[in-house]
Amino acid sequence: MEERINVLSPSFRANPYPRYAAMRTSSPVCQVDPGGMWAVSRWDDVLFVLKNPALFSSQGFKAALEPPWIGYNPLVHSMVALDPPAHTRLRGLVTRAFGGGATRRLAPKVERRAEELAGKLVGDVDFVEAFAIPLPAFVIGEILGLDSSLHVHFKRWADEIVAITPEPSSAEHAAQVRTTIAELSGYLRQVVAARRQAPADDTVSDLIHAEVDGHSLTEEEILDFLVMLLLAGLETTTHLLGSSMLFLATHPALWEKLRGDPALASPFVEEMLRYDGPAHALPRITTAEVTLAGMTIPPGSLVLVLLASANRDEHHYADPDRFDLDRAAQGSLPFGHGIHACIGALLARMEVRTALEVLTRRFRRVELGAGEIRYNRTILVRGPVALPLRFS
Ligand code: HEM
């Protein structure tokens, strides 16, 4: 029997794409470590899973991100981890905050903040720290109406909650993550209390006054919701900014091309989302026995839906390992599909496009700086967490 792939091993995390390609060819539905989860790697099968929430439940988030050592993880009690009908009711509440109108209203503020941050990119910098974290933190802070002094904490909160593993790496690690969850919930509880006293024009106030089937949301439901929005809007966009700039720093001709024609920022973002998008896998749990690509998956199994592999499926894209600005990659799966498809997709695209327009306008060159490029170690999202760049 072939040795099982460990999706958390450093060699897999460093570059999972060749392993994804091998999986698609020889074992498109197979078990992987840790824990013998089932991985689904081909485009058609990924789409099948996402189109069938009754068979593949989003309670998979609970199985993946709330192991017993954690206690309570607000993320896995939020909308992203719910199935219909509870999911359907909650989803209606937030779509307004992330639609085209809201995104257009935010665009000038995003551009101003991107200009400010770009002004500090002098010489050698860690791009993640200096730009890729603060920009999405600012945006989600604006939407939720959170105090800007808290932005510096957002990323640590997000990192620790998204990186939860079946076992903690140490007792200290376990204590740290539990403290982070308590800290984040405690802070958001204060924000909710303040908005109850003095409502504002923001998502927190909207949630307090929202009614679902004639009932207001409970305090816990509001907190779970806010944690989910904070994490969903942060981690992914930071990684897309980082991966985009890493690619451009190592492909100077492409940087030149974007500098020459700012309209190319949009197709660049689309192809980057397909080629090396941040959302690698989504967790689902089977509600019944199901046969997929000839493999029988038992009920109650944790399934990893490999979006990043589907986005490189050779049966769907010609020459999928080539970055092709002319590909028109719309229709790829970087934001998921179906009832849980990302509600922040317009916003995320706008943030990264604006950032690229600002950066290509300001800098003639960008290249790799001294120091190590480090990647995160989570199963669900992937991107650089340290990216030394030199701007000139
Ligand atoms: C859901 C990706 C940015 C809010 C999702 C899903 C994916 C995804 C793949 C589907 C989850 C599932 O099916 O289980 C991304 C990527 C982003 C990004 C790649 C950036 C490049 C954002 C932003 C926000 C956001 C900026 C908002 C601030 C959400 C929410 C959901 C979601 C609320 C849950 C939707 C539901 O359960 O119905 N995202 N996302 N995302 N995303 Fe995003």
Boltz pocket constraint, residues with backbone or C-beta under 6 A from the ligand:
constraints:
  - pocket:
      binder: B
      contacts: [[A, 58], [A, 79], [A, 80], [A, 81], [A, 91], [A, 98], [A, 140], [A, 228], [A, 229], [A, 232], [A, 233], [A, 234], [A, 236], [A, 237], [A, 240], [A, 277], [A, 278], [A, 279], [A, 282], [A, 283], [A, 333], [A, 334], [A, 335], [A, 336], [A, 337], [A, 339], [A, 340], [A, 341], [A, 342], [A, 343], [A, 344], [A, 345], [A, 347], [A, 348], [A, 349]]
      max_distance: 6.0
